Amino acid sequence: MANDKVVLPTIAKFVKEMFQYCCYHSEILLKNP
C-alpha cells in the first residue's frame, strides 16, 4: 500500500490543478459564448 504522506499531497495537488483548470476554461466560455 502506498505511503499516505506521498499519496495525499499528490491527490490534493491534482484536485487543485483540475479545479483551477476548470475555472480557467469556465471563465473563457462565459466571456466568449
C-alpha positions as CSV (number, residue, x, y, z in Angstrom):
1,M,0.0,0.0,0.0
2,A,1.3,3.4,-0.9
3,N,2.5,5.9,1.7
4,D,-0.2,8.3,2.7
5,K,2.4,11.0,3.2
6,V,3.1,10.8,-0.5
7,V,-0.4,10.0,-1.8
8,L,-2.4,12.6,0.0
9,P,-0.4,15.7,-1.2
10,T,-0.3,14.2,-4.7
11,I,-4.1,13.9,-4.8
12,A,-4.6,17.3,-3.2
13,K,-2.3,18.8,-5.9
14,F,-4.1,17.0,-8.7
15,V,-7.5,18.1,-7.5
16,K,-6.3,21.7,-7.0
17,E,-4.9,21.8,-10.5
18,M,-8.0,20.3,-12.1
19,F,-10.1,22.8,-10.2
20,Q,-8.1,25.8,-11.4
21,Y,-8.1,24.3,-15.0
22,C,-11.9,24.0,-14.9
23,C,-12.4,27.5,-13.5
24,Y,-10.0,29.0,-16.1
25,H,-11.8,27.4,-19.0
26,S,-15.2,28.3,-17.5
27,E,-14.3,31.9,-17.5
28,I,-13.3,31.7,-21.2
29,L,-16.6,30.1,-22.1
30,L,-18.6,32.7,-20.1
31,K,-16.7,35.6,-21.7
32,N,-16.9,34.1,-25.2
33,P,-20.2,32.2,-25.6
